[in-house]
Amino acid sequence: MKKVLIANRGEIALRIIRACREMGLATVAVYSDVDRMAPHVLAADEAVRLGPAPAAESYLRGDRIIAAARILEADAIHPGYGFLSENAAFADACLAAELNFIGPPGSAMRALGSKTLARQAADKAQMPRVPGTVTGLASVEEALHVAEEIGYPVMLKAAAGGGGKGMRAVTSATDLPSAFAAASSEAERSFGSSEVYLEKLIEQPRHIEIQIIADQHGNCIYLGERECSVQRRHQKVIEEAPSAIVDEDLRRRMGEAAVRLALSAGYVNAGTVEFLVDAQRNFYFLEMNTRLQVEHPVTEMVTGLDLVHLQMSVAMGQPLGLTQSDVALRGHAIECRIYAEDPDNNFFPSPGLITRLLEPSGPGIRLDSGVYAGFTVPLDYDPMLAKLVAYAPTRAAAIDRMLRALDEYTIGGIRTNIALFRRILLDEGFRTAAIDTGYLERLLVQQQASESVSPPPEIVALAAAILSSASVTASVPAATPATRWTSTARREGLRA
């Protein structure tokens, strides 16, 4: 392997480019029209235009990506995450074009990428899983029959996708027919397949995932767990490693189950096995992500391993060079996904020009960013701008370090969710790790309720009386010398 084409954009493309440079590999970036001046394009050794802004005409055009790799004589393709990263047909096409696909083979993707096939594979690997169907539902009548057997509440899920698309929670038989139609329709629109399956809804679970890495020589190990319970609409918001509730015994049992699943499917390269853990710390297989995860940096911080380096080495046919006993977790890491969206306006996307960018740094801080001051954030793609990671010896210290870093972080010109992370990290429930997959939704509801509370009528009347009768004189503070920070704040205020 001498030259790698990165079939992605944003911070993950930059992350892979840096790893390639450290390993002495040349890089090729691909871009759409709106990404012509994106950081990953500027950082790569070479770059190729794919097409217009819509992903269907650019980053999802596997034929154009493979053609670009051939023209520029790249011998490998790294898909990152999202776009074509879990597309088995694309992995096969790379192989047919004699390009090294840095990820699992298409056969493993097919066995584990489909949620229903993955559940069948989990049964073969003797993994505990959530009760429900292991094939797609043929009709509403079948869904009603299965739901009656396992008991409500239940969850309908798209077999072909993730990210919360095609998912519906159902609490009664009355609601199931309409939920089935809605889930099937959304699954068809999002993934090109209307297939849905049904499983028991585990109430207030924690979402915990195991990172695995497997080589081409039959070696597979797990690299600890990540806690991903802070979610909004089934999308992860904060991730951390390790989990506050996982002890050595639970980690070993979950890790060994994840390895069994990977080996049974002939899995190679990096992957993540996701579990739900209930209040009694029973764990249930949820699904497998057959790619590098967004949250991989927290695992890197607590293990000291570089997952992208390992991906490259495995793809080149090298053995892992690690055994399970070599993996040790040290300290605690937390990741915040920084998005161009407005939490105070129903998380509405906020694309546009970044007018000012002040980035955090200092001990224990890692920032994987895909933007710069002067860059225009497009509306066409996922609005993630960066991943901010804080590492410290303990969870409490990592939380405090993250709060310090968030205080240093300023992105001008657009709205972001930075303030939301401060609210979460200051919340007592998060600080004591009393979290589950519904935690953030409850916190947001509580916040909305507190903001909508009006002051008592007597307070309003008293304030009106004071304002109408008192002579209010405004005092003018003494002039203070301007500093770089106050000047910056004033300029940002004028831009708002």
Buried (B, 14 or more C-beta within 10 A) or exposed (E): BEBBBBBBBBBBBBBBBBBBBEBEBBBBBBBBBBBEEBBBBEBBBBBBBBBEBBBEBBBBBBEBBBBBBBEBEBBBBBBBBBBBBBBBEBBBBBEEBEBBBBBBBBBBBBBBBBBBBBBBBBEEBEBEBBBBBBEBBEEBEBBBEBBEEBEBBBBBBBBBBBBBBBBBEBEEEEBBBEBBEBBBEBBBEBBEBBBBBBBBBBEEBBBBBBBBBBBBEEBBBBBBBBBBBBBBEEBBBBBBBBBBBBEEEBBEEBBBBBBBBBBBBBBBBBBBBBBBBBEEEEBBBBBBBBBBBBBBBBBBBBBEBBBBBBBBBBBBEEEBEBEBEEBEBEBBBBBBBBBBBBBEEEBEBBBBEBBBBEBBEEEBBBBBBBBEBEBBBBEBBBBBBBBBBBBBEEBEBBBBBBBBBBEEBBBBBBBBBBEBBBBBBEBEBBBEBEBBBEBBEEBBEEBEEEEEEEEEEEEEEEEEEEEEEEEEEEEEEEEEEEEEEEEBEEEBEEEE
